[in-house]
Amino acid sequence: MNKSLKMLMAAAFLSLPIVANAQTENPRGIYKMTTLTGKMGEVKAPFEQYKICTDSVTLMVSERAAFFNISNNDHRVFNYTGEQPTSEADKSPLIYDSNDKQFKLKWWSTYPNHIHFPNNDWCIEKYESGKYTEKSKPFFDAITGASDVDASNPLTGTWRFIGYVDELRDVKRELLKLHEQYDKSKYFNSFFVFAPKYLTMLIQNGGVVDKIYYNGKKSYKCGNMTRQVKWLSKDRIAVEEHIDYRTDWMILERVTDGTTPLSHIASQFVSKTR
C-alpha cells in the first residue's frame, strides 16, 4: 500500500462503520479504557487512557488534567495472535474482540516489575465507546469535527496555525514565506479549535483544553489572558501574543476543506512509519 493511499484511508476513517464481531479487525472509533487484567486480576483502569482506532493507525491518548498526549505507542509492546514472539520483527495481527460498543485488546507484555501488567505474559485491556470524562469530551469533540461558523461569533471553527509575524504592517510579505516553509515548519498540522465554551489547541502530539470567553470578534479570554484578534480576511486572523518583552502575532487560517484535525494527526503518524 502506497503512502498516499494510507493517508487517504486515515483521513476517511470517521465515515466508516464499526465492524461488528471482528476478531482481527480494528474497531474504528474512539474508546476509553475501563479495565485491564494483569497480575492483580481484572482492575479498574488506573489512569485515563483512550484508543483512537483508524484503518491505518491506532493512537493512544492519555488525559492529564486539561492536557492530552497523543502517541502511537503500539510498537512499544508486542501484539500477537499466538504464543510468545520470537522477535520484535514478528508482525502478526493484533487480537481484537470487538463489537459496536466495546473491544478487548490482548497483547504480550515485556514490562518488568509492573504493578498491573504481567511480565512475559498476556495482558488484556478492555475499552468502551462513548465513555468520556467531563474534561476529555471537549477535546474529542474538537479533534473529530469542525464547528459551523456562527454569524454572531465568526471565530468559532477550526483554524490552522501557520506561524508568527512580528509586525502586522509586514504581514503580506511574511505570509508568502510562512506558506512556503509551512510543510517543514514546527507548526505543521497545529490547530486552534474555537467552540462556544472551549478553546482546544493541538500542537505536535497533544493538546490542551481551556475555557474561553468571547468579546465579539475582536478578542477572547482564556484564564487571565485576553488576546486581541485582527481580521486579515474572512478566513485569516492574527492573534496577539506577548512573548518576553515583545508582541508577536499568531497567524491562523480557517480550515474550510471539511477535514478534521484528527484526519491530519492520523496521517502524520502514518507518514512517520513509512
N, C-alpha and C positions, 0 to 999 in steps of 0.2 A: 504494500500500500504506500503510495507516494505521500509526501509531506502535505501537499495542498489538499488532497482528499481527506486526510486525517484531521486537518484543521477545520475543514468544512463540516465534518461529522461532529466535531466538538462544538462548533457553533450552532448546530441544529438540534442538539440533544433534547432541549426542553420541549420540542414539539412532538417527541416520540413517546408512545405509551410505555408504561412499565410492563415488563414481561412477567406473566403470571407463572408461578411454579417452575421457575427456571433454575436448574441445578448448577449450571456453569455459565449462566448469562449474568451480565452486570445489571443489577436492578436500577435503572435510570431514575434519578431523582435526588432529593436531599434527605438524609436520615440522621437521627440523633441516637448516640449510643445510650442504651438503657441499662444493660447488664453485661458482665463478662465472666467467663468461667476459667479459673486457673487453680493454683494451689489451694486456695481457700474455698473452692466450690464456686457456685454462682453468687456474685455480689453485685450490688448496685454500682453503676459506673462511678468511679471516684473523682471524675473530672468531667467538664463539659466538652464533649467532642462530637463532631458531625462528620459524615461522609457525603461528599458530592460525587455522584456516580454519573459518568457520561459514557458514550460508546468507546471513547479512545483513551480516557484517563480517569482515575479515581483519586480525588483530592481529600485531604483531611483538613478540617477547620477546628481549631481549638479556641475556646472562649475564655478570656481573662478580663473580667470586669467589662469595660467598653471596648477592649482591644481584641482583635481576631487575627489569628495566624493561619495562613493558608499554605499547605505544603503537599508535595507529592512524595510521601514517605513510605509508600508501599515497597520500595526497593530495600528498605532497612530490615525487613523481616522476610522470612521465606513463606511463600504461599503455594500450597501443593494439593493435589488430589489423592496422593498415595502416602507411601512411607517417607521416612526422613530423607531429605535431599542429599545427594552425594556431593553437590557443589552449588555455588551461587549461580552458575551458568544454566542450571536447570530452570526452564521456563514453562513448567507445567501450569495449567489454568488455575485460577482462584477457585475455591469452593464457595459457592453461594447457594443458600437455600432461601428462596425469596418468594414473596407474593406482592400484592399491591399495597400492603400495609407495613410489612417489616421484612427484614432479612437477617440471616446469620452469616458471619464471615469467620471461617475457620482457617487458622494459619499456624505455621510451625515457629515456635519461639526459640531464640538463641540468647535471650536476655539472662544473664546470671544474677542471682540473688534479688529477684524482683518480688515484691510482696504479693502481687496478684498473678502475674504471668508465670507459668511454669517454665523451667529451663530444660531445653531439649525435649519438649513435649508439645502436644497440641494446645492451642488456646482458642476459645470461641468467644466472639463478640456478637452481641445482639443489638440491632438497631430498629428504630421505628420511624415511619414517615409522619409528617405533620406534627412533630413534637419540637417545640421551641421554647427557650426561656424568654422572659419578657425583654431581656437585653438583646437577645440574638435575633428576634423576629425582624426588627427594623433593618438589621444587617442583611439578612437573606432576602427581604423584600427589595432592598436596594440593588443587590447584585444580580437578581433574576428578572428584573423588569425596569422599565423606564416610566417615570411619572408623566402623565399628559401635561402639556403646557397649560397653565392656568392663566386666563386673561387678567385676573386680578393679582396674580403673582407669577410673572413670567420667569422667575428664577427657578421654579420647580422643574425638575427633569434631570437628565444625566448629562454631565459635561466632562469632556476630556481635557486633562491638564497638559498643556503643551510646553510650558516653560515660563521664565521670568523675563520682564523687561525693566530697565532701570528708570527710564523716563517715558511717559506716555507720548511726548512730542516726537519720539523716535520710533513709535510702535509700528508704523507701516514698513519701515526698513527692517526692523528687528523681526517682524513676523515672517518675512521671507527666510531668514536664517533659521528660525525655530522650526519651520516646516521642513526645510532641507535636512536638518540634523535630527529630527524627531525620532525616526525609527531606531537610531543608535543612541539616543539620549537616555539618561536615568529616569526621565519622566514618561517613557514609553509605556502605554497601557496603564496610566494612572488616571483615576476618575474622581469627580466630586458628584455625589447624587443628592440633590436637594429635594426633600419630601416636605409635606406640610409641617411636620413636627420634629424631623430629624435630618441631620446632615451626616452623610456617610462618606468618608474619604478612603479611597482604595489606592495604595501605593505599593508596588512590588508584590510581596507575598502576603499581604494582610490588609487590615482596615481598622478604622475606628469610627464609632458612632457617637455623636453629640446631639443634644437637644438644640434646636435652632429657633430663633425669633426673628421675624422679618420686619423691616421698616420699608414697606412698599418694595420697589425695585432698586432702591438707592443704596441699601445697606442691610446687613444681617448681623445678629449677635449670637455667639456661642460662648457659654460661660461668661467670663468678664470681658471678653474681647469683641469689640464691634468692628466690622470690616466694611469699608466703603466699596461700592461697586460702580464702575464706569462702563457704560454700554458702548462697545465699538461697532456693533451691528446687532441685528435681532438674534443672532446665534453665536455671538462672540462677546465676552466680557473681560474686563480687567478688574481684579480684586486686590485691594490694598493690603500689603503685608509689611509690618515693621520688622526688619532684621538688623540686629545690633543698633547702630546709630542712624541707619538709613531707611528709606521707604522704597520698597520694590513693588512691582505689580505682577500678580499671577495671571497668566492668560489662559482662559478656559473657552473651549469651543463646544457647543451643544452637539450631542450625538443624535443625528437625525436619520440614520440608516436602519433603525429598528433593532439593531443588535443590542445585547445586554452586556454589562461588564463581565459577567461570568463567561460568556462566549469568548471574550478576549483573554480572560485569565486561563481558561482551559486550553485555548490554542497556544498560549505562551508556554505552558507546561509541556504540551505535546512537542513543540518545536525544540525544547531543551533536551528531549530524549532522542532526537534524530542525530 
